[in-house]
Amino acid sequence: MNIRILFPRLLIVCFAFCVTATVVAQSSEADSTQTRTTIDRNGATRLETDVAVPSLGEERRPRIVGPAAKAPMVPVTTAAPVLAAPFDRLLMSAIQSHLGSPYHYAGTGPDSFDCSGLVWRAYQEAGFEFSRGPASSYWATFAAPSKEDQYKFGTLVFFSGLSHVGIVVDEHGFYHSSRHHGVIYSPFNEYWLSRVDGFRRVPIESMPLPAAKAKPRAVRPAASAQAVEEDNQP
C-alpha cells in the first residue's frame, strides 16, 4: 500500500527536477546569445541570433616588444691640455680660432688653409716667426725632439712621406688642415699612426719671441674627435 502511494510521488518529484534543469540550461544559452533584427532585400524582417563568444584575442596575442630605444648620441669632446707656458696658451688660442676653416691648397689664412699654411699661421699669430714653406721644409728646418717631447703640445707631426703636417696636442691627437674637412682635431688612431713619418720641435725655448700678433677672432665650433678619417688623405 505504501509503495503504491510513494511511487507516483517520486515520479512527480523527478519530473519537476527535470523541468527545472531544462529551464536553467535554456536560460544559460540565452545569456550567451545575442538576437538582432535585420531587414532583407525583400523588406521582410528577420531575427538573427549570434552566439556571444568571449574575446580572448588580447589574452592570447603575443606581446610585441619594439626595438629598444637608442641612447642619445653624446658628442665626444677632447679635454684641452693644461698649458702652463704663455706661448702655449697663445698657440692654442690661435689654432682654435681657425677650427672649422675650409681647406685650400697653398692657403695661409686667415679664412682657409692647407696643412703647412695652418702651422705657419698659428705660430705667426702666437708670436713666433719662421719662413712659410711646404711640410718638407719644416722637417728640414727644425730638429727632432726628444722622445719625451714627441707628444708635447706644439710639436709638429709629419705624415705620408712628409706630404702632410699637423700640430700635436698630446698623445691622443693633433690639429691639422684636412683636405676633406678643413681645420679639425683628429685622434691618433690606427689610420694616422700607421702614416707617421716623425716629429719636429719648433725651438721656441731658445729663440726670442716678438710681440704676439694674434687678433681677436670668433671661435668656430670644433669638429668632432670621432669623425671618420679614412677618406682624409693628407
Contacts in CASP RR format, 6 or more apart in sequence:
PFRMAT RR
TARGET T0000
AUTHOR 0000-0000-0000
METHOD contacts of the structure
MODEL  1
MNIRILFPRLLIVCFAFCVTATVVAQSSEADSTQTRTTIDRNGATRLETD
VAVPSLGEERRPRIVGPAAKAPMVPVTTAAPVLAAPFDRLLMSAIQSHLG
SPYHYAGTGPDSFDCSGLVWRAYQEAGFEFSRGPASSYWATFAAPSKEDQ
YKFGTLVFFSGLSHVGIVVDEHGFYHSSRHHGVIYSPFNEYWLSRVDGFR
RVPIESMPLPAAKAKPRAVRPAASAQAVEEDNQP
32 51 0 8 1.000
32 52 0 8 1.000
33 49 0 8 1.000
33 50 0 8 1.000
33 51 0 8 1.000
33 52 0 8 1.000
34 49 0 8 1.000
34 50 0 8 1.000
34 51 0 8 1.000
34 52 0 8 1.000
35 47 0 8 1.000
35 48 0 8 1.000
35 49 0 8 1.000
35 50 0 8 1.000
36 47 0 8 1.000
36 48 0 8 1.000
36 50 0 8 1.000
37 45 0 8 1.000
37 46 0 8 1.000
37 47 0 8 1.000
37 48 0 8 1.000
38 45 0 8 1.000
38 46 0 8 1.000
38 48 0 8 1.000
39 45 0 8 1.000
39 46 0 8 1.000
40 46 0 8 1.000
75 224 0 8 1.000
76 224 0 8 1.000
76 225 0 8 1.000
76 226 0 8 1.000
77 222 0 8 1.000
77 225 0 8 1.000
78 169 0 8 1.000
78 172 0 8 1.000
78 173 0 8 1.000
78 185 0 8 1.000
78 222 0 8 1.000
78 225 0 8 1.000
80 92 0 8 1.000
80 169 0 8 1.000
81 153 0 8 1.000
81 169 0 8 1.000
81 170 0 8 1.000
83 89 0 8 1.000
83 92 0 8 1.000
83 153 0 8 1.000
87 126 0 8 1.000
87 127 0 8 1.000
87 128 0 8 1.000
87 204 0 8 1.000
87 209 0 8 1.000
88 153 0 8 1.000
88 154 0 8 1.000
90 125 0 8 1.000
90 126 0 8 1.000
90 127 0 8 1.000
90 212 0 8 1.000
90 214 0 8 1.000
91 122 0 8 1.000
91 123 0 8 1.000
91 126 0 8 1.000
91 153 0 8 1.000
91 154 0 8 1.000
91 167 0 8 1.000
92 153 0 8 1.000
93 126 0 8 1.000
93 214 0 8 1.000
94 121 0 8 1.000
94 122 0 8 1.000
94 123 0 8 1.000
94 125 0 8 1.000
94 126 0 8 1.000
94 214 0 8 1.000
95 118 0 8 1.000
95 122 0 8 1.000
95 167 0 8 1.000
95 175 0 8 1.000
95 183 0 8 1.000
96 219 0 8 1.000
96 222 0 8 1.000
97 125 0 8 1.000
97 214 0 8 1.000
97 217 0 8 1.000
97 218 0 8 1.000
97 219 0 8 1.000
97 220 0 8 1.000
98 109 0 8 1.000
98 110 0 8 1.000
98 113 0 8 1.000
98 118 0 8 1.000
98 121 0 8 1.000
98 122 0 8 1.000
98 183 0 8 1.000
98 217 0 8 1.000
98 220 0 8 1.000
99 175 0 8 1.000
99 183 0 8 1.000
99 184 0 8 1.000
99 185 0 8 1.000
99 219 0 8 1.000
99 220 0 8 1.000
99 221 0 8 1.000
99 222 0 8 1.000
99 223 0 8 1.000
100 182 0 8 1.000
100 183 0 8 1.000
100 184 0 8 1.000
100 220 0 8 1.000
100 221 0 8 1.000
100 222 0 8 1.000
100 223 0 8 1.000
101 109 0 8 1.000
101 111 0 8 1.000
101 112 0 8 1.000
101 113 0 8 1.000
101 177 0 8 1.000
101 182 0 8 1.000
101 183 0 8 1.000
101 220 0 8 1.000
102 111 0 8 1.000
102 112 0 8 1.000
102 182 0 8 1.000
103 112 0 8 1.000
103 113 0 8 1.000
103 114 0 8 1.000
103 177 0 8 1.000
103 178 0 8 1.000
103 179 0 8 1.000
103 180 0 8 1.000
103 181 0 8 1.000
103 182 0 8 1.000
103 183 0 8 1.000
104 112 0 8 1.000
104 113 0 8 1.000
104 114 0 8 1.000
105 114 0 8 1.000
106 114 0 8 1.000
106 117 0 8 1.000
107 113 0 8 1.000
107 114 0 8 1.000
107 117 0 8 1.000
108 117 0 8 1.000
108 120 0 8 1.000
108 121 0 8 1.000
108 132 0 8 1.000
109 117 0 8 1.000
109 121 0 8 1.000
110 121 0 8 1.000
110 217 0 8 1.000
113 121 0 8 1.000
113 177 0 8 1.000
113 182 0 8 1.000
113 183 0 8 1.000
114 177 0 8 1.000
115 135 0 8 1.000
115 164 0 8 1.000
115 165 0 8 1.000
115 166 0 8 1.000
115 176 0 8 1.000
115 177 0 8 1.000
115 178 0 8 1.000
115 234 0 8 1.000
116 132 0 8 1.000
116 133 0 8 1.000
116 134 0 8 1.000
116 135 0 8 1.000
116 137 0 8 1.000
116 138 0 8 1.000
116 165 0 8 1.000
117 132 0 8 1.000
117 133 0 8 1.000
117 177 0 8 1.000
118 166 0 8 1.000
118 167 0 8 1.000
118 175 0 8 1.000
118 176 0 8 1.000
118 177 0 8 1.000
118 183 0 8 1.000
119 135 0 8 1.000
119 138 0 8 1.000
119 156 0 8 1.000
119 165 0 8 1.000
119 166 0 8 1.000
119 167 0 8 1.000
120 130 0 8 1.000
120 132 0 8 1.000
120 133 0 8 1.000
122 167 0 8 1.000
123 129 0 8 1.000
123 130 0 8 1.000
123 202 0 8 1.000
124 213 0 8 1.000
125 212 0 8 1.000
125 213 0 8 1.000
125 214 0 8 1.000
125 215 0 8 1.000
126 212 0 8 1.000
126 214 0 8 1.000
127 209 0 8 1.000
127 210 0 8 1.000
127 211 0 8 1.000
127 212 0 8 1.000
127 213 0 8 1.000
127 214 0 8 1.000
128 202 0 8 1.000
128 204 0 8 1.000
128 207 0 8 1.000
128 209 0 8 1.000
128 210 0 8 1.000
129 210 0 8 1.000
130 141 0 8 1.000
130 202 0 8 1.000
131 137 0 8 1.000
131 141 0 8 1.000
135 158 0 8 1.000
135 162 0 8 1.000
135 163 0 8 1.000
135 164 0 8 1.000
135 165 0 8 1.000
136 162 0 8 1.000
136 163 0 8 1.000
138 156 0 8 1.000
138 158 0 8 1.000
138 165 0 8 1.000
138 200 0 8 1.000
139 158 0 8 1.000
139 162 0 8 1.000
139 165 0 8 1.000
139 197 0 8 1.000
139 200 0 8 1.000
141 200 0 8 1.000
142 156 0 8 1.000
142 200 0 8 1.000
142 201 0 8 1.000
142 202 0 8 1.000
142 203 0 8 1.000
143 200 0 8 1.000
143 201 0 8 1.000
143 203 0 8 1.000
144 198 0 8 1.000
144 199 0 8 1.000
144 200 0 8 1.000
144 201 0 8 1.000
145 152 0 8 1.000
145 155 0 8 1.000
145 199 0 8 1.000
145 200 0 8 1.000
145 201 0 8 1.000
149 155 0 8 1.000
149 199 0 8 1.000
149 201 0 8 1.000
150 168 0 8 1.000
150 198 0 8 1.000
150 199 0 8 1.000
151 168 0 8 1.000
151 170 0 8 1.000
151 171 0 8 1.000
152 168 0 8 1.000
152 170 0 8 1.000
152 201 0 8 1.000
153 168 0 8 1.000
153 169 0 8 1.000
153 170 0 8 1.000
154 167 0 8 1.000
154 168 0 8 1.000
154 201 0 8 1.000
154 202 0 8 1.000
155 167 0 8 1.000
155 168 0 8 1.000
155 199 0 8 1.000
155 200 0 8 1.000
155 201 0 8 1.000
155 202 0 8 1.000
156 165 0 8 1.000
156 166 0 8 1.000
156 167 0 8 1.000
156 168 0 8 1.000
156 199 0 8 1.000
156 200 0 8 1.000
156 201 0 8 1.000
156 202 0 8 1.000
157 165 0 8 1.000
157 166 0 8 1.000
157 167 0 8 1.000
157 168 0 8 1.000
157 174 0 8 1.000
157 196 0 8 1.000
157 198 0 8 1.000
157 199 0 8 1.000
158 164 0 8 1.000
158 165 0 8 1.000
158 166 0 8 1.000
158 196 0 8 1.000
158 197 0 8 1.000
158 198 0 8 1.000
158 199 0 8 1.000
158 200 0 8 1.000
159 165 0 8 1.000
159 192 0 8 1.000
159 195 0 8 1.000
159 196 0 8 1.000
159 197 0 8 1.000
159 234 0 8 1.000
160 195 0 8 1.000
160 197 0 8 1.000
160 233 0 8 1.000
160 234 0 8 1.000
161 197 0 8 1.000
162 197 0 8 1.000
163 234 0 8 1.000
164 176 0 8 1.000
164 195 0 8 1.000
164 234 0 8 1.000
165 176 0 8 1.000
166 174 0 8 1.000
166 175 0 8 1.000
166 176 0 8 1.000
167 174 0 8 1.000
167 175 0 8 1.000
167 176 0 8 1.000
168 174 0 8 1.000
168 199 0 8 1.000
169 175 0 8 1.000
169 185 0 8 1.000
171 188 0 8 1.000
172 187 0 8 1.000
172 188 0 8 1.000
173 185 0 8 1.000
173 186 0 8 1.000
173 187 0 8 1.000
173 188 0 8 1.000
173 225 0 8 1.000
174 185 0 8 1.000
174 186 0 8 1.000
174 188 0 8 1.000
174 192 0 8 1.000
175 183 0 8 1.000
175 184 0 8 1.000
175 185 0 8 1.000
175 186 0 8 1.000
176 183 0 8 1.000
176 184 0 8 1.000
176 186 0 8 1.000
176 234 0 8 1.000
177 183 0 8 1.000
178 184 0 8 1.000
178 186 0 8 1.000
178 229 0 8 1.000
178 232 0 8 1.000
178 234 0 8 1.000
179 232 0 8 1.000
179 233 0 8 1.000
179 234 0 8 1.000
180 231 0 8 1.000
180 232 0 8 1.000
180 233 0 8 1.000
181 223 0 8 1.000
181 227 0 8 1.000
181 232 0 8 1.000
183 223 0 8 1.000
184 222 0 8 1.000
184 223 0 8 1.000
184 227 0 8 1.000
185 222 0 8 1.000
185 223 0 8 1.000
185 225 0 8 1.000
186 192 0 8 1.000
186 225 0 8 1.000
186 227 0 8 1.000
186 229 0 8 1.000
186 232 0 8 1.000
187 225 0 8 1.000
187 226 0 8 1.000
189 229 0 8 1.000
191 229 0 8 1.000
191 230 0 8 1.000
191 232 0 8 1.000
192 229 0 8 1.000
195 234 0 8 1.000
END
